Amino acid sequence: MMKIKLHCRHAHRLVIESMDRTLSWRERVQLRLHLMACDMCSSFVQEIGVLRRSIRQWGRDD
């Protein structure tokens, strides 16, 4: 049986790792379920997205 509960620290790690590699099916399910229930981690994902877009844009401005 798959363990579904995910702690915020692990969720943050998966969000960061997902930028460098494809998460497994299990990791994606765990992360998605966690994000549905956790406003703090959902905000973290949004903040990371803003940072990534800003960095990309900054690199284009040079």
Gaussian input, Z-matrix of N, CA and C with variables (Angstrom, degrees):
# hf/3-21g

backbone

0 1
 N
 C     1     B1
 C     2     B2     1     A1
 N     3     B3     2     A2     1     D1
 C     4     B4     3     A3     2     D2
 C     5     B5     4     A4     3     D3
 N     6     B6     5     A5     4     D4
 C     7     B7     6     A6     5     D5
 C     8     B8     7     A7     6     D6
 N     9     B9     8     A8     7     D7
 C    10    B10     9     A9     8     D8
 C    11    B11    10    A10     9     D9
 N    12    B12    11    A11    10    D10
 C    13    B13    12    A12    11    D11
 C    14    B14    13    A13    12    D12
 N    15    B15    14    A14    13    D13
 C    16    B16    15    A15    14    D14
 C    17    B17    16    A16    15    D15
 N    18    B18    17    A17    16    D16
 C    19    B19    18    A18    17    D17
 C    20    B20    19    A19    18    D18
 N    21    B21    20    A20    19    D19
 C    22    B22    21    A21    20    D20
 C    23    B23    22    A22    21    D21
 N    24    B24    23    A23    22    D22
 C    25    B25    24    A24    23    D23
 C    26    B26    25    A25    24    D24
 N    27    B27    26    A26    25    D25
 C    28    B28    27    A27    26    D26
 C    29    B29    28    A28    27    D27
 N    30    B30    29    A29    28    D28
 C    31    B31    30    A30    29    D29
 C    32    B32    31    A31    30    D30
 N    33    B33    32    A32    31    D31
 C    34    B34    33    A33    32    D32
 C    35    B35    34    A34    33    D33
 N    36    B36    35    A35    34    D34
 C    37    B37    36    A36    35    D35
 C    38    B38    37    A37    36    D36
 N    39    B39    38    A38    37    D37
 C    40    B40    39    A39    38    D38
 C    41    B41    40    A40    39    D39
 N    42    B42    41    A41    40    D40
 C    43    B43    42    A42    41    D41
 C    44    B44    43    A43    42    D42
 N    45    B45    44    A44    43    D43
 C    46    B46    45    A45    44    D44
 C    47    B47    46    A46    45    D45
 N    48    B48    47    A47    46    D46
 C    49    B49    48    A48    47    D47
 C    50    B50    49    A49    48    D48
 N    51    B51    50    A50    49    D49
 C    52    B52    51    A51    50    D50
 C    53    B53    52    A52    51    D51
 N    54    B54    53    A53    52    D52
 C    55    B55    54    A54    53    D53
 C    56    B56    55    A55    54    D54
 N    57    B57    56    A56    55    D55
 C    58    B58    57    A57    56    D56
 C    59    B59    58    A58    57    D57
 N    60    B60    59    A59    58    D58
 C    61    B61    60    A60    59    D59
 C    62    B62    61    A61    60    D60
 N    63    B63    62    A62    61    D61
 C    64    B64    63    A63    62    D62
 C    65    B65    64    A64    63    D63
 N    66    B66    65    A65    64    D64
 C    67    B67    66    A66    65    D65
 C    68    B68    67    A67    66    D66
 N    69    B69    68    A68    67    D67
 C    70    B70    69    A69    68    D68
 C    71    B71    70    A70    69    D69
 N    72    B72    71    A71    70    D70
 C    73    B73    72    A72    71    D71
 C    74    B74    73    A73    72    D72
 N    75    B75    74    A74    73    D73
 C    76    B76    75    A75    74    D74
 C    77    B77    76    A76    75    D75
 N    78    B78    77    A77    76    D76
 C    79    B79    78    A78    77    D77
 C    80    B80    79    A79    78    D78
 N    81    B81    80    A80    79    D79
 C    82    B82    81    A81    80    D80
 C    83    B83    82    A82    81    D81
 N    84    B84    83    A83    82    D82
 C    85    B85    84    A84    83    D83
 C    86    B86    85    A85    84    D84
 N    87    B87    86    A86    85    D85
 C    88    B88    87    A87    86    D86
 C    89    B89    88    A88    87    D87
 N    90    B90    89    A89    88    D88
 C    91    B91    90    A90    89    D89
 C    92    B92    91    A91    90    D90
 N    93    B93    92    A92    91    D91
 C    94    B94    93    A93    92    D92
 C    95    B95    94    A94    93    D93
 N    96    B96    95    A95    94    D94
 C    97    B97    96    A96    95    D95
 C    98    B98    97    A97    96    D96
 N    99    B99    98    A98    97    D97
 C   100   B100    99    A99    98    D98
 C   101   B101   100   A100    99    D99
 N   102   B102   101   A101   100   D100
 C   103   B103   102   A102   101   D101
 C   104   B104   103   A103   102   D102
 N   105   B105   104   A104   103   D103
 C   106   B106   105   A105   104   D104
 C   107   B107   106   A106   105   D105
 N   108   B108   107   A107   106   D106
 C   109   B109   108   A108   107   D107
 C   110   B110   109   A109   108   D108
 N   111   B111   110   A110   109   D109
 C   112   B112   111   A111   110   D110
 C   113   B113   112   A112   111   D111
 N   114   B114   113   A113   112   D112
 C   115   B115   114   A114   113   D113
 C   116   B116   115   A115   114   D114
 N   117   B117   116   A116   115   D115
 C   118   B118   117   A117   116   D116
 C   119   B119   118   A118   117   D117
 N   120   B120   119   A119   118   D118
 C   121   B121   120   A120   119   D119
 C   122   B122   121   A121   120   D120
 N   123   B123   122   A122   121   D121
 C   124   B124   123   A123   122   D122
 C   125   B125   124   A124   123   D123
 N   126   B126   125   A125   124   D124
 C   127   B127   126   A126   125   D125
 C   128   B128   127   A127   126   D126
 N   129   B129   128   A128   127   D127
 C   130   B130   129   A129   128   D128
 C   131   B131   130   A130   129   D129
 N   132   B132   131   A131   130   D130
 C   133   B133   132   A132   131   D131
 C   134   B134   133   A133   132   D132
 N   135   B135   134   A134   133   D133
 C   136   B136   135   A135   134   D134
 C   137   B137   136   A136   135   D135
 N   138   B138   137   A137   136   D136
 C   139   B139   138   A138   137   D137
 C   140   B140   139   A139   138   D138
 N   141   B141   140   A140   139   D139
 C   142   B142   141   A141   140   D140
 C   143   B143   142   A142   141   D141
 N   144   B144   143   A143   142   D142
 C   145   B145   144   A144   143   D143
 C   146   B146   145   A145   144   D144
 N   147   B147   146   A146   145   D145
 C   148   B148   147   A147   146   D146
 C   149   B149   148   A148   147   D147
 N   150   B150   149   A149   148   D148
 C   151   B151   150   A150   149   D149
 C   152   B152   151   A151   150   D150
 N   153   B153   152   A152   151   D151
 C   154   B154   153   A153   152   D152
 C   155   B155   154   A154   153   D153
 N   156   B156   155   A155   154   D154
 C   157   B157   156   A156   155   D155
 C   158   B158   157   A157   156   D156
 N   159   B159   158   A158   157   D157
 C   160   B160   159   A159   158   D158
 C   161   B161   160   A160   159   D159
 N   162   B162   161   A161   160   D160
 C   163   B163   162   A162   161   D161
 C   164   B164   163   A163   162   D162
 N   165   B165   164   A164   163   D163
 C   166   B166   165   A165   164   D164
 C   167   B167   166   A166   165   D165
 N   168   B168   167   A167   166   D166
 C   169   B169   168   A168   167   D167
 C   170   B170   169   A169   168   D168
 N   171   B171   170   A170   169   D169
 C   172   B172   171   A171   170   D170
 C   173   B173   172   A172   171   D171
 N   174   B174   173   A173   172   D172
 C   175   B175   174   A174   173   D173
 C   176   B176   175   A175   174   D174
 N   177   B177   176   A176   175   D175
 C   178   B178   177   A177   176   D176
 C   179   B179   178   A178   177   D177
 N   180   B180   179   A179   178   D178
 C   181   B181   180   A180   179   D179
 C   182   B182   181   A181   180   D180
 N   183   B183   182   A182   181   D181
 C   184   B184   183   A183   182   D182
 C   185   B185   184   A184   183   D183

   B1=1.4593
   B2=1.5349
   B3=1.3176
   B4=1.4613
   B5=1.5275
   B6=1.3159
   B7=1.4600
   B8=1.5251
   B9=1.3339
   B10=1.4616
   B11=1.5180
   B12=1.3189
   B13=1.4607
   B14=1.5244
   B15=1.3066
   B16=1.4533
   B17=1.5204
   B18=1.3203
   B19=1.4563
   B20=1.5269
   B21=1.3077
   B22=1.4681
   B23=1.5231
   B24=1.2990
   B25=1.4706
   B26=1.5326
   B27=1.3264
   B28=1.4657
   B29=1.5313
   B30=1.3158
   B31=1.4672
   B32=1.5244
   B33=1.3150
   B34=1.4710
   B35=1.5278
   B36=1.3284
   B37=1.4662
   B38=1.5276
   B39=1.3385
   B40=1.4635
   B41=1.5248
   B42=1.3169
   B43=1.4699
   B44=1.5243
   B45=1.3162
   B46=1.4643
   B47=1.5294
   B48=1.3247
   B49=1.4651
   B50=1.5225
   B51=1.3197
   B52=1.4691
   B53=1.5264
   B54=1.3176
   B55=1.4642
   B56=1.5258
   B57=1.3334
   B58=1.4620
   B59=1.5229
   B60=1.3139
   B61=1.4638
   B62=1.5241
   B63=1.3126
   B64=1.4573
   B65=1.5201
   B66=1.3197
   B67=1.4595
   B68=1.5217
   B69=1.3225
   B70=1.4631
   B71=1.5252
   B72=1.3171
   B73=1.4634
   B74=1.5265
   B75=1.3176
   B76=1.4675
   B77=1.5285
   B78=1.3270
   B79=1.4646
   B80=1.5289
   B81=1.3412
   B82=1.4689
   B83=1.5218
   B84=1.3352
   B85=1.4688
   B86=1.5206
   B87=1.3210
   B88=1.4628
   B89=1.5214
   B90=1.3170
   B91=1.4580
   B92=1.5215
   B93=1.3105
   B94=1.4663
   B95=1.5282
   B96=1.3293
   B97=1.4672
   B98=1.5254
   B99=1.3135
   B100=1.4641
   B101=1.5278
   B102=1.3295
   B103=1.4631
   B104=1.5264
   B105=1.3186
   B106=1.4676
   B107=1.5269
   B108=1.3350
   B109=1.4583
   B110=1.5256
   B111=1.3334
   B112=1.4660
   B113=1.5267
   B114=1.3087
   B115=1.4656
   B116=1.5286
   B117=1.3286
   B118=1.4668
   B119=1.5235
   B120=1.3089
   B121=1.4625
   B122=1.5256
   B123=1.3117
   B124=1.4661
   B125=1.5218
   B126=1.3152
   B127=1.4674
   B128=1.5251
   B129=1.3260
   B130=1.4619
   B131=1.5314
   B132=1.3338
   B133=1.4659
   B134=1.5256
   B135=1.3229
   B136=1.4662
   B137=1.5296
   B138=1.3262
   B139=1.4652
   B140=1.5273
   B141=1.3187
   B142=1.4635
   B143=1.5274
   B144=1.3272
   B145=1.4617
   B146=1.5183
   B147=1.3266
   B148=1.4705
   B149=1.5296
   B150=1.3204
   B151=1.4655
   B152=1.5254
   B153=1.3271
   B154=1.4713
   B155=1.5210
   B156=1.3321
   B157=1.4710
   B158=1.5247
   B159=1.3211
   B160=1.4663
   B161=1.5206
   B162=1.3142
   B163=1.4617
   B164=1.5238
   B165=1.3314
   B166=1.4707
   B167=1.5212
   B168=1.3275
   B169=1.4631
   B170=1.5250
   B171=1.3104
   B172=1.4576
   B173=1.5277
   B174=1.3365
   B175=1.4599
   B176=1.5216
   B177=1.3129
   B178=1.4659
   B179=1.5206
   B180=1.3252
   B181=1.4662
   B182=1.5217
   B183=1.3172
   B184=1.4815
   B185=1.4990
   A1=109.20
   A2=115.32
   A3=120.65
   A4=110.79
   A5=115.63
   A6=120.94
   A7=107.37
   A8=116.46
   A9=120.41
   A10=112.10
   A11=118.38
   A12=120.83
   A13=110.57
   A14=114.75
   A15=121.38
   A16=107.72
   A17=117.20
   A18=120.98
   A19=109.53
   A20=116.45
   A21=121.71
   A22=112.01
   A23=117.95
   A24=120.95
   A25=110.47
   A26=115.79
   A27=120.32
   A28=110.33
   A29=117.45
   A30=121.19
   A31=110.32
   A32=117.04
   A33=120.69
   A34=110.42
   A35=116.19
   A36=120.44
   A37=110.60
   A38=116.68
   A39=119.79
   A40=111.71
   A41=116.86
   A42=120.20
   A43=109.34
   A44=117.05
   A45=121.51
   A46=110.41
   A47=117.10
   A48=120.49
   A49=111.74
   A50=117.31
   A51=120.40
   A52=111.92
   A53=117.14
   A54=120.32
   A55=111.19
   A56=116.98
   A57=121.59
   A58=114.03
   A59=116.91
   A60=119.57
   A61=109.65
   A62=115.44
   A63=120.88
   A64=108.44
   A65=116.19
   A66=120.03
   A67=109.56
   A68=115.62
   A69=120.12
   A70=108.92
   A71=115.45
   A72=120.58
   A73=109.82
   A74=116.32
   A75=121.47
   A76=111.19
   A77=116.73
   A78=120.69
   A79=110.89
   A80=116.60
   A81=119.86
   A82=111.51
   A83=116.57
   A84=120.72
   A85=110.05
   A86=116.63
   A87=120.20
   A88=110.95
   A89=116.72
   A90=120.78
   A91=110.88
   A92=116.93
   A93=120.56
   A94=111.55
   A95=116.40
   A96=119.92
   A97=110.83
   A98=116.30
   A99=119.93
   A100=110.53
   A101=116.80
   A102=120.46
   A103=111.90
   A104=117.29
   A105=120.46
   A106=111.26
   A107=116.39
   A108=120.54
   A109=114.05
   A110=117.62
   A111=120.03
   A112=110.95
   A113=116.07
   A114=121.03
   A115=112.10
   A116=117.05
   A117=119.92
   A118=111.52
   A119=116.63
   A120=119.86
   A121=111.21
   A122=117.30
   A123=120.20
   A124=110.03
   A125=116.87
   A126=120.93
   A127=110.54
   A128=116.55
   A129=121.20
   A130=110.59
   A131=116.85
   A132=121.38
   A133=110.18
   A134=116.75
   A135=120.50
   A136=110.87
   A137=117.06
   A138=121.05
   A139=111.47
   A140=116.67
   A141=120.78
   A142=109.36
   A143=116.94
   A144=120.80
   A145=112.10
   A146=116.34
   A147=120.68
   A148=109.82
   A149=117.04
   A150=120.88
   A151=111.71
   A152=116.78
   A153=120.23
   A154=111.18
   A155=116.69
   A156=120.08
   A157=110.62
   A158=117.34
   A159=120.98
   A160=111.23
   A161=116.43
   A162=120.53
   A163=110.27
   A164=117.18
   A165=119.95
   A166=110.97
   A167=115.96
   A168=120.42
   A169=110.54
   A170=116.86
   A171=121.85
   A172=110.23
   A173=116.73
   A174=121.13
   A175=112.29
   A176=118.08
   A177=122.30
   A178=111.85
   A179=116.18
   A180=120.80
   A181=112.59
   A182=117.29
   A183=120.06
   A184=112.57
   D1=140.71
   D2=-176.62
   D3=-83.84
   D4=132.23
   D5=173.70
   D6=-77.85
   D7=123.28
   D8=-174.66
   D9=-98.83
   D10=-36.44
   D11=-175.76
   D12=-61.42
   D13=135.60
   D14=-177.44
   D15=-131.48
   D16=133.98
   D17=176.90
   D18=-84.37
   D19=154.74
   D20=-176.76
   D21=-56.43
   D22=-41.71
   D23=-179.04
   D24=-59.18
   D25=-43.55
   D26=178.75
   D27=-68.45
   D28=-38.41
   D29=177.93
   D30=-61.63
   D31=-44.03
   D32=178.67
   D33=-60.65
   D34=-42.47
   D35=179.48
   D36=-61.99
   D37=-42.27
   D38=179.43
   D39=-65.62
   D40=-38.18
   D41=178.00
   D42=-60.33
   D43=-46.89
   D44=-179.78
   D45=-65.38
   D46=-44.84
   D47=-179.56
   D48=-63.71
   D49=-31.20
   D50=-177.89
   D51=-65.28
   D52=-15.28
   D53=176.85
   D54=-77.30
   D55=-23.29
   D56=-175.89
   D57=-108.98
   D58=-18.49
   D59=-177.99
   D60=-150.56
   D61=162.48
   D62=175.65
   D63=-80.94
   D64=126.00
   D65=178.12
   D66=-71.59
   D67=151.54
   D68=175.91
   D69=-68.95
   D70=164.66
   D71=178.19
   D72=-55.83
   D73=-45.63
   D74=-179.08
   D75=-60.85
   D76=-45.77
   D77=179.95
   D78=-62.66
   D79=-42.46
   D80=179.67
   D81=-62.31
   D82=-42.72
   D83=179.41
   D84=-64.45
   D85=-47.60
   D86=179.95
   D87=-59.21
   D88=-45.83
   D89=-178.16
   D90=-65.55
   D91=-45.24
   D92=-179.05
   D93=-61.11
   D94=-44.27
   D95=178.63
   D96=-64.18
   D97=-40.98
   D98=179.12
   D99=-63.09
   D100=-44.44
   D101=-178.44
   D102=-64.67
   D103=-30.06
   D104=177.64
   D105=-66.25
   D106=-28.02
   D107=-174.95
   D108=-103.87
   D109=-13.82
   D110=-171.83
   D111=-119.80
   D112=107.77
   D113=179.57
   D114=-65.51
   D115=-36.21
   D116=-179.55
   D117=-62.56
   D118=-45.16
   D119=-179.35
   D120=-71.74
   D121=-33.93
   D122=175.40
   D123=-62.73
   D124=-40.00
   D125=176.45
   D126=-64.87
   D127=-39.34
   D128=177.77
   D129=-58.90
   D130=-44.08
   D131=179.13
   D132=-61.56
   D133=-42.65
   D134=179.00
   D135=-64.36
   D136=-42.31
   D137=179.80
   D138=-64.17
   D139=-40.71
   D140=177.68
   D141=-62.70
   D142=-40.83
   D143=178.23
   D144=-61.70
   D145=-42.55
   D146=178.35
   D147=-63.10
   D148=-44.34
   D149=178.92
   D150=-61.10
   D151=-44.68
   D152=-179.52
   D153=-62.55
   D154=-44.00
   D155=178.98
   D156=-64.44
   D157=-40.67
   D158=179.42
   D159=-63.63
   D160=-42.75
   D161=179.77
   D162=-65.11
   D163=-43.18
   D164=177.72
   D165=-60.59
   D166=-45.06
   D167=-179.43
   D168=-64.19
   D169=-42.05
   D170=179.28
   D171=-60.38
   D172=-40.19
   D173=178.43
   D174=-65.78
   D175=-30.77
   D176=179.26
   D177=-76.91
   D178=-26.12
   D179=-177.19
   D180=-73.64
   D181=-17.32
   D182=-177.59
   D183=-72.81

